[in-house]
Amino acid sequence: MDEVTFRSDTVLSDVHMHTPSKRHLMVRLNTVGQPVFLSQFNLLLDKSCCDLGEKETDFKKENIKCRQTYGKELEKEDNPNDSAKERKASEGIEALLDEDGDLELVRKPQLPDEEAENLSRNKVCPIILTKGSDILEEEEHKDSSNCEVIRIEHTMATPLEDAGKQVWRGAFLLVDYILSERDLFKDCTVLELGGGTGIVSIAMATAAKTVYCTDVGEDLLDMCERNVALNKHLCEPAGSEVKVRMLDWLQDELCTDPDISHSWSDEEIAELHDLTTVILAADVFYDDDLTDAFFRTLYRITHNLKNPCTVYLSIEKRLNFTLRRMDVACEAYSHFRSTLNDLVNLRDGKVRYIIEPLGLSFPQCIVYERVEQLELWKITAVRTSEKSSTLEKQK
Ligand SMILES: C[S@@+](CC[C@H](N)C(=O)[O-])C[C@H]1O[C@@H](n2cnc3c(N)ncnc32)[C@H](O)[C@@H]1O
């Protein structure tokens, strides 16, 4: 018998599913023919709207209202007082049968078009603009000095290998953490692995001194570079810089070929090793082989650093039905956790890794749904000699 294969390699981030259409503009096709959109993400930086735990924003209230409405709709469907069921209870199943004994389905009344439109998720109405057109320039310069907005070019519904061209919820979680703990990162040198569109690095540049935003693929790195340029006003107050560079977890060495775009200079590599104290990665654990490659890279880099380093990793536990198990499982998450455990148990006499999950009670600074499947992990990488002297000092 022929083996059945499933192709389901197109992914769409929840972030883009709910982006309101008026904040959404298709600006061009990228070099591989994918439509590129420009989204604006508002930063809720003032105290009054930052802490969603205490003060619900309009969005959250709206969300709750929507859930309540939806909940009520579901309840109504289950409710024995519901008209169809009531009839069924009082008149028996016969009341729902037609003359020939066929079951007549009671259909929900159709909503007027306008109402249905409001209930459905916002549609994206793409307009293709040529690069450099007036409208695009207007968009580029609009609010260009507004420090409460991050503007990101991205694509939607990409093949899995282009997932970095979309923004993922894990990136928002890390942005929230960075913006609420800015003092921790003041003047640091930071490395982001698998930075995608660059949104996390851009947020980090509001506090840090230098951020190396790294990923693979010329097209993606170009898009990231453009996003850094679109948001340069956010880096200016801190006098910081985001450098977009190529860093492939499947390669042992950093690319230094000057003919290849986004390659590294020797000075940058030296700076990376001498000054980096923070490493970030958002939503990069969805394929076991890549997860292994990521942790090998992390191991290699942390062994080359001069200083102790703190690593922040965000992950969204995604439930998938697997044919192998014939059940729902979070296989990528389980692999991530077991690799984390391997890191803790590592005894190579050089670097020790201390791992802790971080609570998510920090304020929400971007509007998105902070679902319970999101997690943030902190890894402290310390040279073994430094760790013992730190412990001795503590005695
Ligand atoms: C799901 S996306 C997350 C992107 C971004 N961090 C975010 O959360 O919006 C995963 C990222 O990992 C990157 N990635 C995958 N394989 C990689 C590799 N071998 N080396 C470096 N980055 C890789 C992808 O290009 C992509 O940007």
PDBQT file of the ligand as one rigid body, heavy atoms in Angstrom, charges set to zero:
ROOT
HETATM    1  C1  LIG A 401       9.402  30.698  14.594  1.00  0.00    +0.000 C 
HETATM    2  S1  LIG A 401      10.664  31.750  14.001  1.00  0.00    +0.000 S 
HETATM    3  C2  LIG A 401      10.823  32.901  15.339  1.00  0.00    +0.000 C 
HETATM    4  C3  LIG A 401      11.295  34.212  14.832  1.00  0.00    +0.000 C 
HETATM    5  C4  LIG A 401      11.350  35.308  15.908  1.00  0.00    +0.000 C 
HETATM    6  N1  LIG A 401      12.263  34.960  16.960  1.00  0.00    +0.000 N 
HETATM    7  C5  LIG A 401       9.983  35.550  16.489  1.00  0.00    +0.000 C 
HETATM    8  O1  LIG A 401       9.681  34.997  17.562  1.00  0.00    +0.000 OA
HETATM    9  O2  LIG A 401       9.181  36.297  15.890  1.00  0.00    +0.000 OA
HETATM   10  C6  LIG A 401      12.145  30.755  14.212  1.00  0.00    +0.000 C 
HETATM   11  C7  LIG A 401      13.423  31.449  13.790  1.00  0.00    +0.000 C 
HETATM   12  O3  LIG A 401      14.522  30.552  13.903  1.00  0.00    +0.000 OA
HETATM   13  C8  LIG A 401      15.370  30.765  12.770  1.00  0.00    +0.000 C 
HETATM   14  N2  LIG A 401      16.192  29.608  12.441  1.00  0.00    +0.000 N 
HETATM   15  C9  LIG A 401      15.785  28.400  11.974  1.00  0.00    +0.000 A 
HETATM   16  N3  LIG A 401      16.830  27.639  11.697  1.00  0.00    +0.000 NA
HETATM   17  C10 LIG A 401      17.950  28.359  11.969  1.00  0.00    +0.000 A 
HETATM   18  C11 LIG A 401      19.353  28.100  11.879  1.00  0.00    +0.000 A 
HETATM   19  N4  LIG A 401      19.819  26.954  11.411  1.00  0.00    +0.000 N 
HETATM   20  N5  LIG A 401      20.186  29.058  12.273  1.00  0.00    +0.000 NA
HETATM   21  C12 LIG A 401      19.726  30.239  12.728  1.00  0.00    +0.000 A 
HETATM   22  N6  LIG A 401      18.418  30.558  12.835  1.00  0.00    +0.000 NA
HETATM   23  C13 LIG A 401      17.547  29.612  12.452  1.00  0.00    +0.000 A 
HETATM   24  C14 LIG A 401      14.374  31.041  11.657  1.00  0.00    +0.000 C 
HETATM   25  O4  LIG A 401      14.969  31.633  10.522  1.00  0.00    +0.000 OA
HETATM   26  C15 LIG A 401      13.393  31.939  12.357  1.00  0.00    +0.000 C 
HETATM   27  O5  LIG A 401      13.743  33.276  12.297  1.00  0.00    +0.000 OA
ENDROOT
TORSDOF 0
